[in-house]
Amino acid sequence: MSADILAILARATLAASAAIIVVLLLRRPLRAAFGAQIAYAFWLLVPIATLAAFLPARRIFVSAPAAAESTPTIATAPPTEQISAPMAAALPAFDATPLILFIWLTGAVCGVLLIWRGQHAFLRNADAAGPAVVGVFRPRIVLPRDFDQRYTPAERELVLAHERAHIETLDAQINAFAALARCLNWFNPLAHIAHAALRVDQELACDARVMARHANAKRTYAEAMLKTQLAAQTIPLGCQWPPVGAQPLKERIAMLARPRPTSIRIALGAAACAALTLTAATLAWAAQEPRVSHVTLRETGGSAAERALGRQLIEALNSGQMTEARDLVTAGADVNYYLPGDGTPLVIAARFGSRDMVEFLLAQGADVNQAAPGDGNPLIMASAFGHLGVAQLLIERGAQVDGVVHGDETPLINAARMGHLEVARYLIAQGADVNLAVIAPTIDGSERRSPLSEARRRGHTEIVDLLRAHGATS
């Protein structure tokens, strides 16, 4: 589990960092060409690209060699490996993953505590530091105690319009999300740079919205800015009229002198941002390692009518329409129908953990050991998805505990890879060979996989200990 969390964190960091670099490079050109609001909206690229990196990876289907389809290749360790394996098993393996996760979590918690401290300090002195929008769930405007004396009536109207614009566009909630993201990415310098740049772009965009409604009040707006006291620190959860430091203030005043972009230019900027965001999201998704399925691309079923009925059965099971699936079987659909890319009815039922449907299909003559290259076999699917009850039922009905499907390995390898301890323990109790290794295809060739190698690769230490306790050596 800890290795899975670390892998998720690493993937998210890489995707977010790449997106941040793109935004930092383009935010100023976008602002100059299309206005501050477009540059601010472009920050959406970061969360969208990060989420795209976690969409299901594309799947590549490659025809399996005929020899491999009929007889699975079992890998044996070379003599030198067999001699050294007991020594390697005797040495305790240091796993740094829990320590790394502890350090990361400690930093994230410290970041949250600093936000709380900063928010509390700001609220204590809000009457001197405002105007600002404070809060996340119910944002409110706070004003300094000398607000009426410091600003003229026209200036007060513009300042309040600015703060209301922040509330209307959910800027306080965006800042809260950005603050949380910075806490989770405390170790990444780009996260801190992005946070500061986002706040600047946010204020510039808010200025642009206010000036769109008060086009003739630029001078008054600038004078109101100059009357503000520069804040010592940014409010963590909220939006703040006084900027941190003089440079953002200069940028805001300079932006007031620029003409407002035309509606056509703003529309073009929005289209450009959408295209860039879509491209970045696609690249983040495509950067994932694809799932390689080595299959024989032949659909079972003789006549067109039989194939159509079989496809309907597969579709019904995939969409969870169990009653319709039973009706199709009663109408004559082949319970052993195989559709490349989806598998067989029994494989699908095992993948979803539907014990009732598994029992029904077996009673209707489904082959408990039928292979579906690309989707394993029923026991492999039950083991990979951690459905212990289904795995028990399949073995009781004759499933081969060490059944190998080319490209999909064995039930125990899949259980070890996915971290399903109870399933792995049950398979071993039923006689699964803890040292059974296979040569598995990869994008650029092949590699040797075993239960122990897959458990180690994913950091499932409890399964590693279980396998070693039952004699696994490599």
QUITA-V696616 format. One record per residue. RES is the residue in one small letter. PHI is phi in degrees with one decimal (999 if undefined). Layout:
# QUITA-V696616
{{RES:PHI} {RES:PHI}}
This chain:
# QUITA-V696616
{{m:999} {s:-63.2} {a:-67.1} {d:-64.6} {i:-62.9} {l:-64.5} {a:-65.2} {i:-63.2} {l:-61.9} {a:-64.8} {r:-65.2} {a:-63.7} {t:-64.9} {l:-63.5} {a:-65.1} {a:-65.5} {s:-63.5} {a:-61.6} {a:-66.8} {i:-62.4} {i:-60.2} {v:-61.4} {v:-65.5} {l:-62.1} {l:-74.2} {l:-105.7} {r:-62.4} {r:-70.4} {p:-59.4} {l:-65.6} {r:-64.5} {a:-66.8} {a:-86.3} {f:-125.9} {g:106.1} {a:-66.5} {q:-67.0} {i:-68.8} {a:-62.0} {y:-67.6} {a:-63.3} {f:-65.1} {w:-64.7} {l:-60.7} {l:-58.0} {v:-65.2} {p:-66.3} {i:-67.4} {a:-65.0} {t:-65.7} {l:-64.9} {a:-62.6} {a:-67.6} {f:-110.8} {l:-67.4} {p:-53.6} {a:-66.4} {r:-65.3} {r:-113.2} {i:-109.8} {f:-102.0} {v:-125.1} {s:-63.6} {a:-81.1} {p:-60.5} {a:-60.0} {a:-64.8} {a:-68.5} {e:-69.4} {s:-86.6} {t:-132.2} {p:-64.9} {t:-87.2} {i:-100.3} {a:-91.8} {t:-120.5} {a:-73.9} {p:-64.4} {p:-53.5} {t:-63.5} {e:-69.7} {q:-66.0} {i:-73.5} {s:-84.8} {a:-59.2} {p:-60.3} {m:-64.9} {a:-65.2} {a:-68.2} {a:-76.2} {l:-83.1} {p:-68.0} {a:-90.8} {f:-83.2} {d:-109.6} {a:-82.0} {t:-57.8} {p:-58.9} {l:-66.0} {i:-62.2} {l:-65.2} {f:-64.1} {i:-63.6} {w:-62.3} {l:-65.4} {t:-61.7} {g:-62.8} {a:-64.8} {v:-63.8} {c:-62.1} {g:-62.1} {v:-64.0} {l:-64.6} {l:-66.0} {i:-62.4} {w:-60.2} {r:-64.5} {g:-64.2} {q:-64.5} {h:-64.2} {a:-65.8} {f:-65.6} {l:-64.3} {r:-65.3} {n:-118.0} {a:-62.9} {d:-70.3} {a:-107.5} {a:-102.6} {g:-66.7} {p:-70.9} {a:-162.0} {v:-103.2} {v:-120.1} {g:106.4} {v:-117.1} {f:-78.7} {r:-133.9} {p:-61.6} {r:-139.1} {i:-94.5} {v:-114.0} {l:-123.9} {p:-69.0} {r:-65.7} {d:-100.9} {f:-57.2} {d:-68.5} {q:-80.1} {r:-74.9} {y:-112.5} {t:-74.9} {p:-55.2} {a:-65.8} {e:-67.9} {r:-61.6} {e:-61.4} {l:-70.8} {v:-62.2} {l:-65.9} {a:-62.8} {h:-63.3} {e:-67.9} {r:-65.7} {a:-63.8} {h:-60.0} {i:-66.2} {e:-61.4} {t:-97.0} {l:60.5} {d:-64.8} {a:-63.1} {q:-68.4} {i:-62.9} {n:-65.5} {a:-65.2} {f:-62.8} {a:-64.6} {a:-65.0} {l:-65.0} {a:-62.0} {r:-67.0} {c:-63.6} {l:-69.6} {n:-113.1} {w:-58.1} {f:-82.0} {n:-103.1} {p:-57.5} {l:-63.2} {a:-64.5} {h:-73.7} {i:-64.6} {a:-63.2} {h:-61.0} {a:-66.1} {a:-66.2} {l:-61.1} {r:-63.6} {v:-64.7} {d:-62.8} {q:-65.1} {e:-66.2} {l:-63.8} {a:-66.6} {c:-66.3} {d:-57.6} {a:-63.5} {r:-65.8} {v:-66.4} {m:-67.9} {a:-65.6} {r:-94.0} {h:-129.6} {a:-61.5} {n:-94.5} {a:-115.5} {k:-62.6} {r:-64.4} {t:-62.5} {y:-63.3} {a:-64.6} {e:-64.5} {a:-64.6} {m:-61.8} {l:-66.8} {k:-82.9} {t:-76.2} {q:-92.3} {l:-62.4} {a:-74.4} {a:-76.2} {q:-152.1} {t:-80.7} {i:-67.2} {p:-64.5} {l:-117.3} {g:155.1} {c:-132.6} {q:-127.4} {w:-68.0} {p:-71.3} {p:-77.3} {v:-87.8} {g:87.4} {a:-82.1} {q:-60.7} {p:-59.4} {l:-64.8} {k:-63.0} {e:-62.6} {r:-66.8} {i:-68.3} {a:-63.9} {m:-65.4} {l:-66.1} {a:-80.0} {r:-84.8} {p:-69.1} {r:-69.5} {p:-60.8} {t:-70.7} {s:-61.3} {i:-64.9} {r:-66.0} {i:-63.2} {a:-63.2} {l:-63.4} {g:-64.4} {a:-62.7} {a:-65.1} {a:-64.3} {c:-63.1} {a:-62.4} {a:-66.5} {l:-65.2} {t:-66.5} {l:-62.8} {t:-63.1} {a:-63.0} {a:-63.9} {t:-63.7} {l:-65.4} {a:-63.3} {w:-68.5} {a:-69.3} {a:-71.6} {q:-67.1} {e:-69.5} {p:-69.1} {r:-83.3} {v:-99.5} {s:-118.2} {h:-93.1} {v:-133.5} {t:-94.1} {l:-79.3} {r:-130.0} {e:-87.8} {t:-77.4} {g:106.0} {g:-85.4} {s:-77.5} {a:-62.5} {a:-65.4} {e:-65.4} {r:-65.6} {a:-63.1} {l:-66.6} {g:-64.6} {r:-64.2} {q:-62.6} {l:-64.8} {i:-61.1} {e:-64.3} {a:-63.7} {l:-67.5} {n:-63.4} {s:-94.3} {g:76.5} {q:-89.9} {m:-69.8} {t:-63.4} {e:-62.8} {a:-63.4} {r:-63.4} {d:-64.0} {l:-66.8} {v:-64.0} {t:-61.3} {a:-79.1} {g:116.0} {a:-64.4} {d:-73.3} {v:-71.8} {n:-107.3} {y:-65.6} {y:-122.6} {l:-119.0} {p:-53.7} {g:95.8} {d:-121.2} {g:98.8} {t:-110.3} {p:-54.2} {l:-69.1} {v:-62.4} {i:-65.4} {a:-61.9} {a:-68.0} {r:-62.8} {f:-82.6} {g:74.2} {s:-87.3} {r:-63.2} {d:-61.8} {m:-69.2} {v:-60.6} {e:-61.3} {f:-63.1} {l:-65.7} {l:-63.4} {a:-64.6} {q:-91.4} {g:101.5} {a:-65.1} {d:-78.5} {v:-66.9} {n:-112.2} {q:-65.8} {a:-83.1} {a:-129.5} {p:-48.2} {g:102.4} {d:-131.1} {g:68.1} {n:-140.4} {p:-55.4} {l:-69.4} {i:-61.0} {m:-65.8} {a:-61.1} {s:-71.0} {a:-65.5} {f:-100.4} {g:75.0} {h:-91.8} {l:-61.9} {g:-60.8} {v:-68.2} {a:-60.6} {q:-61.7} {l:-63.1} {l:-63.7} {i:-68.1} {e:-61.3} {r:-93.8} {g:106.2} {a:-65.0} {q:-78.5} {v:-67.0} {d:-111.7} {g:-62.9} {v:-110.8} {v:-120.8} {h:-58.0} {g:89.2} {d:-123.4} {e:61.7} {t:-126.4} {p:-57.9} {l:-68.5} {i:-60.7} {n:-68.4} {a:-64.5} {a:-66.9} {r:-62.5} {m:-89.5} {g:78.8} {h:-91.1} {l:-62.4} {e:-65.1} {v:-65.5} {a:-61.1} {r:-62.4} {y:-67.2} {l:-61.2} {i:-64.5} {a:-62.5} {q:-89.5} {g:102.2} {a:-61.5} {d:-79.2} {v:-71.4} {n:-106.3} {l:-72.7} {a:-116.4} {v:-133.3} {i:-89.8} {a:-106.1} {p:-73.7} {t:-127.1} {i:-61.5} {d:-110.2} {g:154.2} {s:-154.2} {e:-150.9} {r:-88.5} {r:-129.1} {s:-140.6} {p:-56.1} {l:-69.3} {s:-65.4} {e:-72.5} {a:-65.5} {r:-64.4} {r:-59.9} {r:-93.5} {g:75.3} {h:-87.4} {t:-64.4} {e:-65.2} {i:-72.7} {v:-58.5} {d:-62.7} {l:-61.8} {l:-64.3} {r:-63.9} {a:-63.7} {h:-103.9} {g:97.5} {a:-69.5} {t:-122.0} {s:-157.3}}
